Amino acid sequence: MLKTDKIYIAGHRGMVGSAILRKLKSEGFSNFVYRTSKELDLKSQAAVNAFFEAEKPDHVFLAAAKVGGILANNIYRADFIYENIMIQSNVIHAAHLNDVQKFLFLGSSCIYPKLAPQPLREDYLLTGLLEPTNEPYAIAKIAGIKMCDAYRSQYNRNFISVMPTNLYGPNDNYDLNKSHVLPALIRKFHEAKKNNTPEVVMWGTGSPKREFLHVDDLADACYYLMQNYNEAGLVNIGTGEDIAIIDLARLIKKIIGYQGEITKDLTKPDGTPRKLMNVSKLNQAGWTAQIGLEEGIQAVYDSLKNEPWY
């Protein structure tokens, strides 16, 4: 990637896209083409093709997606599979038609089978049944990986796929009906502290383990891979360490300074028992995560003072 190359980040205002944009700007890149979702509907093939023909970006990061936690994934099943397949199919095909030099597709760790061995290696893809609650989203993301590989195979396109673990950081979603577990817990504990609520209710048993990566680390990894990685298949991006949800709750409770109790709502689902990424492929390629979990959550919490619910 040359500093003068034109770069398109689909989803540049989301958590992942904005982190990639911050990273590239910090590295001296300035030739960006922007479109918001209102300006360009990525679900429209005609609109996407017209955009690519007009702008001819050199490099593309596909960070646009319909995303959500367990609740949203389970309720809006049709929306999740339709919108994600449409977005990625249109953007991947337009990148091919317009000779994009390099393309990075962002997937999700939910692509792996629910009961796959831990930690999750890239070659465990399609070796078992998916977690039912987010199966439509996972199938869309698997289709994206396979599309990138197909265009590489048939047309020799340099399209790569990366699978981040659970993310957190600036521009996260704190809507309690749509957010992931870490931002949801931050908001719950903060509001409980603010309102002197005696307890915070946590979904499920707290026993499932999850891995969490600061989105600035993800952006750094994506930039590194765009510079240094050119292979088919996919690359896991994570820390290689996980934490039980109950221990995550206790850590967030400590950071926020909440003095009440943690109780468990056992009527709510736990989801996959464990989702730890094997990141040996990424480490061997020359990249490792830098931001520790407590340090990262503290920085995120310190940045939330302008949120309307704070």
Buried (B, 14 or more C-beta within 10 A) or exposed (E): BEEEEBBBBBBBBBBBBBBBBBBBEEEEBEBBBEBEBEEBBBBBBEBBBEBBEEEEBBBBBBBBBBBBBBBBBBBBBEBBBBBBBBBBBBBBBBBBEBEBBBBBBBBBBBBBBBEBEBBBBBEBBEEEEBBBBBBBBBBBBBBBBBBBBBBBEEEEBBBBBBBBBBBBBBBBBBEBEBBBBBBBBBBBBBBBBEEEBEEBEBBBBBEBBBBBBBBBBBBBBBBBBBEEBEBEBBBBBBBBBBBBBBEBBBBBBEBBEBEBEBEBEEEBBBBBEBBBBBBEBBEEBEBEBEBEBEEBBBBBBEEBEEEEEE
